[in-house]
Amino acid sequence: MKQLLFIMFFLSSFSSCKCQKADQSEADDGASANESVALTPAVMRLTPEQISKQIKQALDFDIGWTDPDGRFHDLLIEAYGVPLGGIDFVSTHKRDPIPKVQTLLLVRRIAYDVASAVVWREAKPDATGPILFQHCSVTEDYPGEDADKDNRWMTQLEDFYWRFYSRPPTEAEKTLVRATAIDIMQREKWPPTVWTLTLYALLSSQEFWTI
């Protein structure tokens, strides 16, 4: 199972972040610079506020709670804001050039918690109706030999790619995700588990957490 998770974690990393270049103009003292500086993915990581907003927009899911006074408390910012890169101007603009292990682990923790929550929201017995799973049944459809179920599942997968990355999946990604999902289904025997691990992989990818 660990191997499957790592395979799925890297499936969305096929699209690497584009490095940006910054040109320095000639300094006041006459010294010329004009050097190109390649920014690493760590420099381009989203702020905690941006991450929370992106999850809200993509999944219609708030990571937090509302207190009796009506104030919303964002758990991602309050609990994970600092280790994710800081919650003020100075800390978010002075990040480590290489992501810390702590940050990577938090990314995976948040991705799994969110994936589990949004799948269970629609898979639980008293669910009122589909919110995200408009193209397939979260508890009945899965990829495999049944052509109708397979088509519905793949259509839903493409919808999530558009939600998360604003693009369709490549043929290589569709092939890898489908094969991995079939393997998970054969092991777990429950479609919601397949979706939880699939969404975990998509949410924990570099493409989702960086500009």
N, C-alpha and C positions, 0 to 999 in steps of 0.2 A: 504493500500500500504506500509506503514512503516513496518507493521508486515512482509510482504512478503520480503522486503529488508533485514530485520534482519535475517529471516530464511535463505535466500540465502547467506548472509554474513558468517554465521557459517557453511554452508554446506561443505566448504573445510577445516574446522578446525578439521575434524575427524582425520587427520594425524597430530599429534602433533610433534613439533620439538624435535629431540633427544638431550637430555642433554649430554654435553661433560664433561669429567673429566680431571683434570690436577693434576698430582702428583708432589709434591715438593721433591727434593732430600735433603739429609742431609746437613745442613748449615755448613759453614766453622768453626763456633764456636763450632760444635759438637752437636748442638741441632737437634733432629730428627723431621721431619714434616710428609712427606708422607701422606698428607691429600687430599681427593677427593673433588673437588669443582664443583658443578653443575652450569653450566652457564644458565642463564634465556634466553628466546627468545629475550628480549630487548638487551642483550649483543651480540647476534648473528644477529642483524638486518643488512641488507645490507647497504652499504654506498650509498649516493645519486648518485654517479657515477655508482655504480653497478646496482642500480635500473633503472637508465636511460638506461644503456646498455642492461639490461634484457628485458625491454619493447621494445627496438629497435629490438633485436634478435627475440623475440617471435611474435611481431606484425608488423614488418617492418614499424615502426612508430617513427619518431623523434619528441621529445617534445621540439621544439624550432624553430629558424628561422636563415636564413643566411643573414648577412648584405651586403651592397653594395660592401664591400671590400672582400667578399667571406669568411668571418669568421662565423662559426656556433656558435650560442649562445644557450646553453642548458637551457631552461626555468626551468626545474626541479631543476637543480643545482643552478642557479642564484636566483630564487624566493623562493625555498623551501629547499635549501641545509642545511642551519643552523638549522632550526627547525626539519629537518629529522635526525639530528645527527651530523651535522658539515661537513665541506668540507676540513679539514686539518687533519694531522696525530693525533695531540693531541686530538682534539674534537671528532673524530670518534672512538677513542679507550678509551674514558672516558665517557661512556654513563650512563644515569640514569638506575638503576636496574629495574625500572618499567616505561613503556612507558607513556609519558604525554598525557593528553587528546588532546592537540594541535597536537601531532604527529599522533594520531589515526584519528583525523578529517582530517588532511592533506592527509593521506593515502586514505581515502574514497573520498576526493575531487579529487585527482589525478586519482584514479581508475575510477571514473565516467566520468571525462573529457576525459580520454583516450578511454574508452569504447564507449562513444558517438561519438568521432572523427573517430575511426576506422570503426564503423558501418555505419556512414553517408558517409564516403569515398566511400563505395560500394553500398549504398542504394539511393544516390542522383540521380536525373534523368539523369545527364550528366556523370555518372560514366563510365569509359572506360573499365572496366572489373574486374573480381574477383581477389583479392590479397590474402585475408585470406579465404573467403568462397568458397573453391574449391569443397566442397561436397554437398552444398545445395544453394538454392537461398535465399539471405538475405531478400528479399521482398515478397517471395511467400511461402516458406516452414516454417512449425511450427509443434510442436508435437500435436497429437490429434487422431481423428478417421481415418483420411486418412493415410493408412499404408505407402504409398510411401513417402509422405511428412514427416511423423513421422520418418521413417528409415533414410532419408537424414539428418534430423535435428539432430538425435542422433549420426550419424556418424560424423557430424561436431562438435558436442559437445566433442566427444572423441578426435578429432584432437586438440581442444583447450586444453584439459587436458594434452596431450603430449607436446604441446607448452609451457604451463605454469609450469607444474610440472614434466615433463619427466616421466609420468606414465599414465596408463589408469584410468578412473574413477572406483570406486568400485560400486558394485550393489546398495548399499545403496545411494550413491551419485547420480547415474543415476536415481534412483526412485524419490529421493527428487527434483532434478533439473527438471525432466520432469513434475512432478506434479505441481511444482511452476510455470513453464513456461506455462503450460496449463491454470492455473488460471490467470496469467497475460494476456495471449492472449484473454481470455474471457472478461477481463475488458478493455483492450486497443485496441483490434481489428486490430493491426498492427504488423507484425512479427519483423521489425527492433527494436521496443521498447522491445520486448521479448529478443532479442539478447543483447541490450544495458544493460538491468538489469542483464542478465545472466553473461555477461563478467564483469560487475561491481562487482558482487559477487565473481567471480573467481580471479579477479585482487586485490581485497581488502582483500583476505584471508591471514592468518598468513603464510601459506606455501609459498606464492609467495614473501613475503617481508622479509624472514629470510633465513639464510644459512641452 
